Amino acid sequence: MEIKKILMWGNSGSGKKTALKHLCHSLVENDSVIYGKITIYNEKLEIFCPTGAEQLKSCENLLSPNIDGAIILIDNTQGITTTCEEMMKIVEGKKIPFVIFANKQDLNNAPLNCHHSKVPILPTEANSGKGIMHGLNTLLEIMSPGYEKRKIEVINC
């Protein structure tokens, strides 16, 4: 069975580790990455989140044909920062399918102003886990063969 690799990426404090805890029951953590495994619908996934101040530069180098999908986690209380825009630009440039988690909906549920109209924006609350699994399932749908031929609902916050 093929293992799919998913990058969970976002600014510091956006809720990456908390969201990952709702997906993977056992996490491995070191100075540069938090890592977990999950099996959904007989698909094995490895999800990792870079940590630290240098995550943008280190992740750009990590993104390769080995990455199957990405989740960009945005703190909805801050909105899309220039760093978030850079993350999306890098992922799009590498042609990696991705979704946006507009996290912290419990603190601010205002619509997220995003210029990436074809990317699903999914409201999430990492603290409670609300929307996290739905978001991962949406990413898996986008990653599936023949996705371009199907339509997926884009949820605006």
C-alpha positions as CSV (number, residue, x, y, z in Angstrom):
1,M,0.0,0.0,0.0
2,E,1.3,3.4,-1.0
3,I,2.0,5.9,1.7
4,K,0.9,9.5,0.9
5,K,2.9,12.3,2.4
6,I,1.1,15.5,3.5
7,L,2.6,18.7,4.7
8,M,0.7,20.8,7.2
9,W,2.1,24.3,7.0
10,G,1.3,27.6,8.7
11,N,2.5,30.5,10.8
12,S,3.7,29.9,14.4
13,G,0.7,29.7,16.7
14,S,-1.8,28.9,13.9
15,G,-2.8,25.6,15.5
16,K,-0.8,23.1,13.4
17,K,0.2,20.8,16.3
18,T,-3.3,20.9,17.9
19,A,-4.9,20.1,14.5
20,L,-2.4,17.2,14.0
21,K,-3.3,15.8,17.4
22,H,-6.9,15.4,16.2
23,L,-5.7,13.4,13.2
24,C,-2.9,11.3,14.6
25,H,-3.1,9.8,18.0
26,S,0.6,9.4,18.4
27,L,3.0,12.2,17.4
28,V,6.8,12.3,17.1
29,E,8.4,15.6,17.8
30,N,11.9,17.0,17.4
31,D,13.4,20.5,16.9
32,S,12.4,20.8,13.3
33,V,9.3,18.7,12.7
34,I,6.1,17.2,14.3
35,Y,5.1,14.0,12.6
36,G,2.2,11.6,12.7
37,K,0.6,8.7,10.8
38,I,-3.0,7.9,10.1
39,T,-4.9,5.4,8.0
40,I,-8.1,6.6,6.4
41,Y,-10.2,4.5,4.0
42,N,-7.3,2.1,3.6
43,E,-4.9,4.9,2.7
44,K,-1.8,5.3,4.8
45,L,-0.9,8.9,5.4
46,E,2.2,10.5,6.9
47,I,1.5,14.1,8.0
48,F,4.3,16.4,9.1
49,C,4.5,20.0,10.3
50,P,7.7,21.9,10.3
51,T,8.5,24.0,13.4
52,G,10.8,26.9,14.2
53,A,11.5,30.2,12.6
54,E,13.3,28.8,9.6
55,Q,10.3,26.7,8.5
56,L,9.6,28.6,5.3
57,K,13.1,28.1,3.8
58,S,13.5,24.6,5.0
59,C,10.1,23.5,3.7
60,E,10.6,25.0,0.3
61,N,13.6,22.7,0.0
62,L,11.6,19.7,1.3
63,L,8.8,20.1,-1.2
64,S,9.5,17.6,-3.9
65,P,7.6,15.1,-6.0
66,N,7.4,13.0,-2.8
67,I,4.9,15.4,-1.3
68,D,1.3,14.4,-2.3
69,G,-0.7,17.2,-0.7
70,A,-0.6,20.1,1.7
71,I,-2.7,21.8,4.3
72,I,-2.1,25.5,4.8
73,L,-3.3,26.4,8.3
74,I,-4.2,30.1,8.7
75,D,-5.0,31.7,12.0
76,N,-8.3,33.4,11.1
77,T,-7.8,36.0,13.8
78,Q,-4.8,37.3,11.8
79,G,-6.0,36.5,8.3
80,I,-3.7,35.7,5.4
81,T,-0.2,37.1,6.1
82,T,2.6,37.7,3.6
83,T,4.2,34.5,4.9
84,C,0.9,32.6,4.3
85,E,0.8,34.0,0.7
86,E,4.4,32.8,0.2
87,M,3.5,29.3,1.4
88,M,0.6,29.2,-1.0
89,K,2.8,30.5,-3.8
90,I,5.5,27.8,-3.2
91,V,2.9,25.0,-3.0
92,E,1.2,26.2,-6.2
93,G,4.5,26.5,-7.9
94,K,5.3,22.9,-7.1
95,K,1.8,21.9,-8.4
96,I,1.0,20.2,-5.1
97,P,-2.7,19.9,-4.3
98,F,-3.7,21.8,-1.2
99,V,-6.5,23.1,1.0
100,I,-6.7,26.1,3.4
101,F,-7.8,25.6,6.9
102,A,-9.2,28.9,8.2
103,N,-8.5,28.0,11.8
104,K,-9.7,29.5,15.1
105,Q,-13.3,30.0,13.9
106,D,-14.3,30.0,17.5
107,L,-12.4,33.3,17.9
108,N,-13.2,34.9,14.5
109,N,-15.6,33.5,12.0
110,A,-15.3,36.3,9.5
111,P,-14.7,35.3,5.8
112,L,-11.1,34.8,4.9
113,N,-10.1,37.1,2.1
114,C,-8.2,34.8,-0.3
115,H,-7.1,35.4,-3.9
116,H,-6.8,31.6,-4.6
117,S,-10.4,31.1,-5.8
118,K,-9.9,27.4,-6.8
119,V,-8.6,26.3,-3.4
120,P,-11.1,25.0,-0.9
121,I,-11.2,27.2,2.3
122,L,-12.4,25.1,5.2
123,P,-13.4,26.6,8.5
124,T,-11.7,24.7,11.4
125,E,-11.3,24.9,15.1
126,A,-8.2,23.0,16.1
127,N,-8.9,23.2,19.8
128,S,-12.2,21.2,19.5
129,G,-11.2,19.4,16.3
130,K,-14.2,20.8,14.4
131,G,-13.7,20.6,10.7
132,I,-10.3,19.0,10.8
133,M,-11.2,15.6,9.5
134,H,-13.6,17.1,6.9
135,G,-10.7,19.2,5.7
136,L,-8.4,16.2,5.4
137,N,-11.0,14.3,3.5
138,T,-11.4,17.3,1.2
139,L,-7.7,17.2,0.5
140,L,-7.7,13.5,-0.2
141,E,-10.5,14.1,-2.7
142,I,-8.5,16.7,-4.4
143,M,-5.5,14.4,-4.5
144,S,-7.5,11.5,-6.0
145,P,-7.1,10.6,-9.7
146,G,-9.7,12.2,-11.9
147,Y,-10.4,15.1,-9.5
148,E,-10.2,17.6,-12.3
149,K,-13.3,16.0,-13.8
150,R,-15.3,16.3,-10.6
151,K,-16.6,19.4,-8.8
152,I,-15.9,20.0,-5.2
153,E,-17.7,22.4,-2.9
154,V,-15.7,25.4,-1.8
155,I,-16.8,26.6,1.6
156,N,-16.1,30.2,2.4
157,C,-15.8,31.0,6.0
